[in-house]
């Protein structure tokens, strides 16, 4: 269970007064966010193992299924390009690895699985949207499910693929329940099972839910000469089982994964992309109010009081984020120990911990972004008045971001923390290093700070997958030390980030007060 909001802490100022911290409520868990106006359109494809996702995607884009093979646990992003290429993005490297455009030229062996493999193909469908294939839902775990939901929220559409002889698991129904609460379009595709289009057995249920699946003998539209159509029966059975647990997806469209039906699925996806593209394009005007012109400063602003207020807010927000990340890491430690002893064992430890750290990175980034926005908005409102126009907010954000480079601690904020095989943490800076961590790359960020990035280096994979390193007690001890080092490094990183925010924002607003207008 995720911890709730942290209690507020009064922070005394230098004059001895105590003032409640002015930090906006921070997200305590990852959820489905609204797709940003600048986010690229994408369809996230998910489903259980054996459902034929790879074959379905290959049929949609007219490709060989072998071209879509990636290492277990990696995301596959398929985009449009005039020339077919494939590249692997591996944490710990600033540049992608050439991975070969065909399965017979897979490229060099990698020390660890990439977070994502990007495949570029000249298929016309990919002009409308990208396709993101995800790991099997049964292998995601808690953290992988959170990262998947984040990707679905930014992409805008989910295509869930399940075979005729499979049932929805409890984890899949939880994922679909979360998706149903967001502004995300959901499509379902049912593929033939091992035995063909036979529907689930009489009285079968969605796993872990008790939702009854109608028997083919009692339901389903008739086929020619009064016979039941096994394809329609299978889709009706799966839809009934889903809606019994997730009624919010009643409007989702279902498609059989047959060659003759793939054009209908293509048209539905292209139609979604056209509508979603118009919605996103109209959500943000090219020139927001306040983007140009003079912005006068309110009278009576005391620069000293303003600087003290920014300082208190920055310290309070940093403290709350550090506390919450410590609680999250404690929860991660419990899940990791449980999986070492009762689940994936030592060989599966790197994949498990890497997914946990991926979700932790996304949460830390969301918390830092929200906290910085609250600090900037509150301080700017005291200087220029509230409500703050969007264009004015962007100008201040841009000036603060540029000002970070003037401070020694602000020049290497694009830093990735890499857990090593010795349970230590090494740093790797550069935008390319951060770009290798994303399962679904997004639009160019308009936030002040770069994202937080934590991952495992290749040495961890090599160490724990070696035949001799299979002692659960040693693995538990290693995980405890590694997570403790991550906590210490993240705490330092959060403190450093908010210190440079305090200094840069203070300089920008102090200049505005001195000159009487916004100079940015």
N, C-alpha and C positions, 0 to 999 in steps of 0.2 A: 504494500500500500504506500502511495506517495505521501510525503509529509505535507501538512497544510501550511498556510501562511505563517511566517515567522512573527513573533511578537515584536512590537516596536520598542526601541530603546531610547531613552532620553539622553541626549549628548550635551553636556555643559559647554557653553561658549567661554571665551577668555574672560568675560566680565563676571562670570560666576552664575549666570542665569542658566536655566534649563529649558530647552525648546524642543518640542517633538520634531523628529526628523521629517523633512519634506521629501520623502522618496515615494514615488508612485508604487502601488501594489505590483509586486513582481510575479511573473508566471512561476508556479511551483511544479509544473509538469508540462511536457510537450503535448501539444494538441494540433488539430488541423487549423491552419491559419488561412485567411482569405488570400487568394492568389493576387499578388501585386500587379499593378498595371504594366510594369516592365518585365515581368517574368515571362520566359518563353513558353509557348503552348506545348504541352506534352501529355501523352496518355501513359499512365503507369499500368503495367500488366502484372497481375499477381495471381497466385493460386497455389494449390498443393502440388507436391511432386507427382509425376505420372499423369498430369492433366493434359499434357501436350501443348504447353504454352509456346515452346520454341517452334513447333510445327505450325501453330496458328499464326504467329508473327511472320514466319517465313511465307505463309500463304498470302498474308495481307500485303507484304512489301515485295513479293515476287523474288524471294531469295532462296538460297540453299540453306536448309536448317543447320548444316554443319558449320556455316559461316557464323552462326549465332552462339556457338559454344564458348563459354567463358569459365574460368575457375570457379569452383563451388564457393558460394558466399559473396560473389562479386555482382555488382549491378552491370547491366548492359544498356548503354544509351545508343540508340540508332537515330542518326540525323541525316539530313540531305547534303550531298556534295556531288560535284560533277565527276570526281574520281573516287573509286572505292579505296578507303584506308581504314586501318584499325590501330588504335593506340591504347595502352594500358597505363592508368594513373595509379601509382603505387605510393603510399605514405612513406616519407623518408627521402623522396626525390623531388627535385624542383622541375624536372622535365619529364614528359611522358615517355614510355618505352614503345618503340615500334613493335606491333604485335602481329603483323601479317594480315592481309585482307582475306586470306583463305585459310581453312583449318590445317592444311598441310604445311603452312609456313607460319607457325604460331609464334616464332620469334624466340629470343633468349629465355632461358629459365629464370624465373623470378624468385627472390628470396622469400617473398610472402605474397598472398593473393592481392591483386589490386582492389581498391575500393570500387573502381568502375572501369569498364572497357568501353571506349567510344568507337562505334562503327559508323562510317560515313558511306552512304550508298546513293546512287543517282535515281532513286525511285520517286515518281511524281507524288505519291501519297505523303512522303516525308517533307514536301514543301509546305504542307498545311500544319504539321505538328511533328514533334519528335516522339519516339517510343522508348520507354524505359522498362526493361524486363528486370524483375526483382528476384531475389533468392526464394526458394520454396517457403511457403508460410510456416510449415512445421519446424523449420530450422531457425526462424527469426528470434524466438524468445521474446522476453519483455522489451529489451532495449531495441531489438531489430524491428519490432512492431511500432515503437515510437518513431524511429527514423523513417519507416515506411509511411506512416501517417503524415509526417512532415513533408515528405516528397509528394504525396498525393495532394496535399493542400496547396502546395506551390504550383503543381502541374495543372490541376483543374479537372482531371478526368481519371477514372479508374476503370480498367477492363479486368474483371475477375473471371478467370478461366477455371472450370471444374469439369471433370469427366462424368459420363453418365452413371458409372458405378461407384462414385465417391459421394460422401456426405460432408456437409459443412462441420468443421471442428469448432469447439468452443472459442479458441483463439481467433479463428476466422470470423465467426459471428461477432466477436467483440470488436474486431477491426471494422467490419461493415457497419456496426452500430455507431461507432465514432464517425465514420465517413458520412452516414446518413444525416448527421447533425450539422454538417458544414455545407457550404455552397460548392459542392463537387458533383459532377455528373457521373453516374455509375452505369456501366454496361456489363452484361453477363454473357459469356459464351460457354456453351456446353459441348464438349468433345466426346467422341465415341470412347467407351471404356474398353477394357481388355477383351470383353466378350461382345463388343459391339454396342448397340444403342439400348440394351436392356436396362430398364429403370431399376432403382434399388428394390430390394426384396420387400415383400408384403409386410407392412408394419414397421419398416425401418425408420429411424429417427436421425435428425441432425445430431452429431456426436456431442454429448454433454448438455443437450438442451431439452430433450424430451419432446421436440416438435415432431409430430407425426407426418410421415410422407405418404400421400395417397397411393394406393395399390393400382398398378396398371390395369388390373382386371375391373376396377370400379370407376376409374376416371380417365379422362383424356379424350381428345377429339377423335372421331372416327376417320379412318382412311378410306381408300377405295373399297367398294363392295362391303361397306360397313365394318371393315377391319380397323383395329386401332393402329394409329401411326406411332411406332416406337419412339421416334424422335420427339414428336410433340408431347407424348406421354412423359418422357424423361424430363423435358424442360418444365412441364407443368408440375411434376413431382418436386423438382429442385426449387422451383419458385414458391410452392406452397410451404415447403420446409423453411425456406428463408423468411418468408413473411410472417410465419408463426413466431419467429424470434425477433425479426427486425422489420416491423410494419412500416417504418419510415422509407423503405425502398420500394414501395408499391409502384412508383412511376418508373423504375429502372427498366430498361429494355433488354430483352433476352434474344440471343441468336444461336442457332445451331452451327457448329463448326464444320459445315460441309462445303465442298468446293462451289456448289451452286449458290450457296447462301453468303459466301464471303463478300460479293459485291454489295449486298445490303448492309453488312457491317461497315464496309469502307464508307459508303455514303452516309451512314449515321455518324461516324466519327468525323468525317469532313464537315458535315452540317454542324456538329457541336463546335468544331474549331472555328468556323465562320462566325457563329453567334458569339462565342466566347471572345474571339478577337475584337469584335466590335465593342463588347462590354468593357474590356480592358482598355481599349484605345480611348474611350470616352470618359474613363474614370479619372484621368489626370490630364488637364489641359497643358499644352506645350509651354505656355507662359502663365504661371499661377499669379494671383494677386500679390503685389508687393515684391515682385522679382526685380523691379527697377525703380529708380526714383529715390527721393530723400525720405528718410524715416526719422522724424524728430524724437528726441529723448524727452521723457517726462521731467517736469521740474521737481527739484527737491531730492534727487537721487544722491545718496551718500556712497561714494565708492568704497569706503572702508566697511560700512555695514554690508554692502553687496558682496564684497570679497569674503567676509566672515560667514555670510549665509551660504555662499557656494561651497566654502570649505566644510561647513557642517553637513550639508547635503551629500557631498562627495564621500566624506568619511562614513556617514550613516549607510549610504547605499552599498559601499564597498563591504562594510561589516555584515550587512544582511546577506549579500551574495556569498561571502565567504562561509557564513554559517550554513546556508542552505546547501552549498556544494559539499560541505563536510558531511551533512546528513545524507546527501545522495551517494557519496562515496561509501558511507557506512552500509547503506542498503545494497550497493553493488558488491561489497565484500561478502555480505550474507548470501547473495544469490550465487556468487562465484564459488564459495565454499560448498554450498549445497550441490552445485553442478559437478564439482570435482569429485565429491564423494558418491553422489547418487545418479549423476547424469553423464555428461560428456567425457569425464575423466581428464587426465593430464593432456592427452593429445588434442582434445577439443578446447583446452584452456585459451590458447591465443585467439581463436575465432570468437569465443564467447566474450573475452575481456575487450577485444577490439570493438565489438558491437556496443558493449556497455559504454566505452569511452567515446564512441561516436555520438550516442544519444546524450551523454554528459556534455559534450562540446556544443551540441545544438542548444541545449538548455542554458548553458552558461552564456552563449552568444545572445540568446533571446533576453536573458535577464540583464546583461550589460547594456544592450540596446535600449531596453525599456527604461532603465535607470538613467542613462545619459539623456534620453529624450525628456524625462521629467525634470532633470536638473537644468537643461538648456531652456525649456519652456518656462519654468518658474522664474529663473533669473532674467530671461529676456522680457517677460511680461512686466517685471518690476522696473525695467529700463524704458521699454517702448509702449507699455500698456497691453492689456488683454482685451479681446482675444488676439492672438498673434497670427497674422496672415501667413499662408503657406509659403509664399515667396520670400518673406522676411525670415522665416524659420530656415529655409534652405540656404539663404545667404549667410546666416550666422553659423550654421552647420559647416558650410564650406570653409568659412574663415577659421573656425576652430580646428578643422581637420588639417588645414595648411599650417596652423600654428603649432601642431604637435611636433613637427620636424625641428622646431627651434629649441626643443628641450632634449637633453641627452637620453632620457628614458623613453622618449616618444618616437625614436627613429627605427626601432625594431619591434613594433607592436604586431607585425604580421609574422608571428613566431609559432611554430608547431612544436608541441611537447611530445617527444618520442620515448616510450617506455622501452628500456633495453633488456637484454637477457639477464643482466646482473641485478634486476629490480631497481635500476636507476632511471633517471629522466634526462635525456639530452635535448638540446634545442636546435631547431633548423628554421632559419628566417627566409623570407621571400614570399611574394604573392604566389609563385608557382608551387611552393610547398603547401600552402593552404588550399590551392585549387585541386591538389591531388587527393584531398580528403572527402570531397563532396560526392555523394552518390548521384545526385542530380544537381549539376551546376545551375545557379540562378543568374538573374540579371546583375548588372553592376550595382554594388551596394551604395545607397545614399545615406548610410549611417556614418557617425563620426568615427567609430572604432572598427578595425577589421575583426573578422570572426575569431572565436577561440577554437583552437584545434589541438586535440589529443589523440594519439594513435600508438600502435605497437610497431616497432621496427622489425625488419626481417629476421634479426637474430633471435627474437622470441619464438617465431615459428620454427626455426631450425632447431632451437634448443629443446622445446617441449614435444616436438614430433620425432626426436631421436629415440630409438628403441630403449635405451638405458634410462631415460628420464621419465619414469612412470610411477614415482612414489607420491601418493596423494598427500602425505604429510609435508614433504618438501614443496609440493606445488602450493599447498595452503599457506605455508610460511612465505614463499616467494610472492604470492598474490597480495598478502598483507603488507609486505614491505614495499611492493610496487605501488599499491594504492596510497600508502602513506606518503611516498615521494610525490605522487601526483597531487595529493592534497596540499603539500607544502609549496610546490611549484605554482599551482593554480592560485593559492592564496597570495603569493608574491606577485603573480601576474595581475590579478584583480586590483591589488593595492596600487601597483605601478600605473595601471590604466587610469584609475580615477584620480591619481595625483596629477598626471599630465593633463587630464581633462580640466581639473580645477585651475591649473596654471594657464592653459590656453584660453579657456572661456573667460577667465578673469581679465586677461589682457585684451581680448576682443571687446568686452563690454566696458572696460575702463577707458579704452580709446574712444568708444562711442560717447560716453559721458563727458569726457574731456572736450570733444569737438562738438557735442550737441546733436550729432546725427550719426546714423549707421554708416560706417565707412566701407563695409564689405560689399 
